Amino acid sequence: MKENSLLNTNRYLKDSDKAHRLITRSIASSTAIETGESIAVIEQKINRLRSKPFHIKLA
């Protein structure tokens, strides 16, 4: 039986922008429960990290 990935079968995840927002919200709400911090504040932190370019130096 062929298995399809969740990204291909879940209608909420087919739109990549919406998927990123929903995944960010999910991570933020889980973290908020554990830390007591506001969901909005955690979402801002996650979005800030995603928007920064990463510079990786190889040895």
Distance bins in CASP14 RR format, pairs under 12 A and 6 or more apart:
PFRMAT RR
TARGET T0000
AUTHOR 0000-0000-0000
RMODE 2
METHOD distances of the structure
MODEL  1
2 8 0 0 0 0 0 1 0 0 0 0 0
2 9 0 0 0 0 0 1 0 0 0 0 0
3 9 0 0 0 0 1 0 0 0 0 0 0
4 10 0 0 0 0 1 0 0 0 0 0 0
4 13 0 0 0 0 0 1 0 0 0 0 0
4 14 0 0 0 0 0 1 0 0 0 0 0
5 13 0 0 0 0 1 0 0 0 0 0 0
5 14 0 0 0 0 0 1 0 0 0 0 0
6 12 0 0 0 0 1 0 0 0 0 0 0
6 13 1 0 0 1 0 0 0 0 0 0 0
6 14 0 0 0 0 0 1 0 0 0 0 0
6 19 0 0 0 0 1 0 0 0 0 0 0
6 22 0 0 0 0 0 1 0 0 0 0 0
6 23 0 0 0 0 0 1 0 0 0 0 0
7 13 1 0 1 0 0 0 0 0 0 0 0
7 14 1 0 0 1 0 0 0 0 0 0 0
7 15 0 0 0 0 0 1 0 0 0 0 0
7 16 0 0 0 0 1 0 0 0 0 0 0
7 18 0 0 0 0 0 1 0 0 0 0 0
7 19 1 0 0 1 0 0 0 0 0 0 0
7 20 0 0 0 0 0 1 0 0 0 0 0
7 22 0 0 0 0 0 1 0 0 0 0 0
7 23 0 0 0 0 0 1 0 0 0 0 0
8 14 1 0 0 1 0 0 0 0 0 0 0
8 19 0 0 0 0 0 1 0 0 0 0 0
10 18 0 0 0 0 0 1 0 0 0 0 0
10 19 0 0 0 0 1 0 0 0 0 0 0
10 22 0 0 0 0 1 0 0 0 0 0 0
10 23 0 0 0 0 0 1 0 0 0 0 0
11 18 0 0 0 0 1 0 0 0 0 0 0
11 19 0 0 0 0 0 1 0 0 0 0 0
11 22 0 0 0 0 0 1 0 0 0 0 0
12 18 1 0 0 1 0 0 0 0 0 0 0
12 19 1 0 0 1 0 0 0 0 0 0 0
12 20 0 0 0 0 0 1 0 0 0 0 0
12 21 0 0 0 0 0 1 0 0 0 0 0
12 22 1 0 0 1 0 0 0 0 0 0 0
12 23 0 0 0 0 0 1 0 0 0 0 0
12 25 0 0 0 0 0 1 0 0 0 0 0
12 26 0 0 0 0 0 1 0 0 0 0 0
13 19 1 0 1 0 0 0 0 0 0 0 0
13 20 0 0 0 0 1 0 0 0 0 0 0
13 21 0 0 0 0 0 1 0 0 0 0 0
13 22 1 0 0 1 0 0 0 0 0 0 0
13 23 0 0 0 0 1 0 0 0 0 0 0
13 26 0 0 0 0 0 1 0 0 0 0 0
14 22 0 0 0 0 0 1 0 0 0 0 0
15 21 0 0 0 0 1 0 0 0 0 0 0
15 22 0 0 0 0 1 0 0 0 0 0 0
16 22 0 0 0 0 0 1 0 0 0 0 0
16 23 0 0 0 0 0 1 0 0 0 0 0
17 23 0 0 0 0 0 1 0 0 0 0 0
17 24 0 0 0 0 0 1 0 0 0 0 0
18 24 0 0 0 0 0 1 0 0 0 0 0
18 25 0 0 0 0 0 1 0 0 0 0 0
19 25 0 0 0 0 0 1 0 0 0 0 0
19 26 0 0 0 0 0 1 0 0 0 0 0
20 26 0 0 0 0 0 1 0 0 0 0 0
20 27 0 0 0 0 0 1 0 0 0 0 0
20 43 0 0 0 0 0 1 0 0 0 0 0
20 46 0 0 0 0 1 0 0 0 0 0 0
20 47 0 0 0 0 1 0 0 0 0 0 0
20 50 1 0 0 1 0 0 0 0 0 0 0
20 51 0 0 0 0 0 1 0 0 0 0 0
21 27 0 0 0 0 0 1 0 0 0 0 0
21 28 0 0 0 0 0 1 0 0 0 0 0
21 43 0 0 0 0 1 0 0 0 0 0 0
21 46 0 0 0 0 0 1 0 0 0 0 0
21 47 0 0 0 0 1 0 0 0 0 0 0
21 50 0 0 0 0 0 1 0 0 0 0 0
22 28 0 0 0 0 0 1 0 0 0 0 0
22 29 0 0 0 0 0 1 0 0 0 0 0
22 43 0 0 0 0 0 1 0 0 0 0 0
23 29 0 0 0 0 0 1 0 0 0 0 0
23 30 0 0 0 0 0 1 0 0 0 0 0
23 43 0 0 0 0 0 1 0 0 0 0 0
23 46 0 0 0 0 1 0 0 0 0 0 0
23 47 0 0 0 0 0 1 0 0 0 0 0
23 50 0 0 0 0 0 1 0 0 0 0 0
24 30 0 0 0 0 0 1 0 0 0 0 0
24 31 0 0 0 0 0 1 0 0 0 0 0
24 39 0 0 0 0 1 0 0 0 0 0 0
24 40 0 0 0 0 0 1 0 0 0 0 0
24 42 0 0 0 0 1 0 0 0 0 0 0
24 43 1 0 1 0 0 0 0 0 0 0 0
24 44 0 0 0 0 1 0 0 0 0 0 0
24 45 0 0 0 0 1 0 0 0 0 0 0
24 46 1 0 1 0 0 0 0 0 0 0 0
24 47 1 0 0 1 0 0 0 0 0 0 0
24 48 0 0 0 0 0 1 0 0 0 0 0
24 49 0 0 0 0 0 1 0 0 0 0 0
24 50 1 0 0 1 0 0 0 0 0 0 0
24 51 0 0 0 0 0 1 0 0 0 0 0
25 31 0 0 0 0 0 1 0 0 0 0 0
25 32 0 0 0 0 0 1 0 0 0 0 0
25 39 1 0 0 1 0 0 0 0 0 0 0
25 40 0 0 0 0 0 1 0 0 0 0 0
25 42 0 0 0 0 1 0 0 0 0 0 0
25 43 1 0 0 1 0 0 0 0 0 0 0
25 46 0 0 0 0 1 0 0 0 0 0 0
25 47 0 0 0 0 0 1 0 0 0 0 0
26 32 0 0 0 0 0 1 0 0 0 0 0
26 33 0 0 0 0 0 1 0 0 0 0 0
26 39 0 0 0 0 0 1 0 0 0 0 0
26 42 0 0 0 0 0 1 0 0 0 0 0
26 43 0 0 0 0 0 1 0 0 0 0 0
26 46 0 0 0 0 0 1 0 0 0 0 0
27 33 0 0 0 0 0 1 0 0 0 0 0
27 34 0 0 0 0 0 1 0 0 0 0 0
27 35 0 0 0 0 0 1 0 0 0 0 0
27 39 0 0 0 0 1 0 0 0 0 0 0
27 42 1 0 0 1 0 0 0 0 0 0 0
27 43 0 0 0 0 1 0 0 0 0 0 0
27 45 0 0 0 0 0 1 0 0 0 0 0
27 46 1 0 0 1 0 0 0 0 0 0 0
27 47 0 0 0 0 0 1 0 0 0 0 0
27 49 0 0 0 0 0 1 0 0 0 0 0
27 50 0 0 0 0 0 1 0 0 0 0 0
28 34 0 0 0 0 0 1 0 0 0 0 0
28 35 0 0 0 0 0 1 0 0 0 0 0
28 36 0 0 0 0 0 1 0 0 0 0 0
28 37 0 0 0 0 1 0 0 0 0 0 0
28 38 0 0 0 0 1 0 0 0 0 0 0
28 39 1 0 1 0 0 0 0 0 0 0 0
28 40 1 0 0 1 0 0 0 0 0 0 0
28 41 0 0 0 0 1 0 0 0 0 0 0
28 42 1 0 1 0 0 0 0 0 0 0 0
28 43 1 0 1 0 0 0 0 0 0 0 0
28 44 0 0 0 0 1 0 0 0 0 0 0
28 45 0 0 0 0 1 0 0 0 0 0 0
28 46 1 0 0 1 0 0 0 0 0 0 0
28 47 0 0 0 0 1 0 0 0 0 0 0
28 49 0 0 0 0 0 1 0 0 0 0 0
29 35 0 0 0 0 0 1 0 0 0 0 0
29 36 0 0 0 0 0 1 0 0 0 0 0
29 37 0 0 0 0 0 1 0 0 0 0 0
29 38 0 0 0 0 0 1 0 0 0 0 0
29 39 1 0 1 0 0 0 0 0 0 0 0
29 40 0 0 0 0 0 1 0 0 0 0 0
29 41 0 0 0 0 0 1 0 0 0 0 0
29 42 0 0 0 0 1 0 0 0 0 0 0
29 43 0 0 0 0 1 0 0 0 0 0 0
29 46 0 0 0 0 0 1 0 0 0 0 0
30 36 0 0 0 0 0 1 0 0 0 0 0
30 37 0 0 0 0 0 1 0 0 0 0 0
30 39 0 0 0 0 1 0 0 0 0 0 0
30 42 0 0 0 0 1 0 0 0 0 0 0
30 43 0 0 0 0 0 1 0 0 0 0 0
30 46 0 0 0 0 0 1 0 0 0 0 0
31 37 1 0 0 1 0 0 0 0 0 0 0
31 38 0 0 0 0 0 1 0 0 0 0 0
31 39 0 0 0 0 1 0 0 0 0 0 0
31 40 0 0 0 0 0 1 0 0 0 0 0
31 41 0 0 0 0 1 0 0 0 0 0 0
31 42 1 0 1 0 0 0 0 0 0 0 0
31 43 0 0 0 0 1 0 0 0 0 0 0
31 45 0 0 0 0 1 0 0 0 0 0 0
31 46 0 0 0 0 1 0 0 0 0 0 0
32 38 1 0 0 1 0 0 0 0 0 0 0
32 39 1 0 1 0 0 0 0 0 0 0 0
32 40 0 0 0 0 1 0 0 0 0 0 0
32 41 0 0 0 0 1 0 0 0 0 0 0
32 42 1 0 1 0 0 0 0 0 0 0 0
32 43 0 0 0 0 1 0 0 0 0 0 0
32 45 0 0 0 0 0 1 0 0 0 0 0
32 46 0 0 0 0 0 1 0 0 0 0 0
33 39 0 0 0 0 1 0 0 0 0 0 0
33 42 0 0 0 0 0 1 0 0 0 0 0
34 42 0 0 0 0 0 1 0 0 0 0 0
35 41 0 0 0 0 1 0 0 0 0 0 0
35 42 1 0 0 1 0 0 0 0 0 0 0
35 45 0 0 0 0 0 1 0 0 0 0 0
36 42 0 0 0 0 1 0 0 0 0 0 0
37 43 0 0 0 0 0 1 0 0 0 0 0
37 44 0 0 0 0 0 1 0 0 0 0 0
37 45 0 0 0 0 1 0 0 0 0 0 0
37 46 0 0 0 0 0 1 0 0 0 0 0
38 44 0 0 0 0 1 0 0 0 0 0 0
38 45 0 0 0 0 0 1 0 0 0 0 0
39 45 0 0 0 0 0 1 0 0 0 0 0
39 46 0 0 0 0 0 1 0 0 0 0 0
40 46 0 0 0 0 0 1 0 0 0 0 0
40 47 0 0 0 0 0 1 0 0 0 0 0
41 47 0 0 0 0 0 1 0 0 0 0 0
41 48 0 0 0 0 0 1 0 0 0 0 0
42 48 0 0 0 0 0 1 0 0 0 0 0
42 49 0 0 0 0 0 1 0 0 0 0 0
43 49 0 0 0 0 0 1 0 0 0 0 0
43 50 0 0 0 0 0 1 0 0 0 0 0
44 50 0 0 0 0 0 1 0 0 0 0 0
44 51 0 0 0 0 0 1 0 0 0 0 0
45 51 0 0 0 0 0 1 0 0 0 0 0
45 52 0 0 0 0 0 1 0 0 0 0 0
46 52 0 0 0 0 0 1 0 0 0 0 0
END
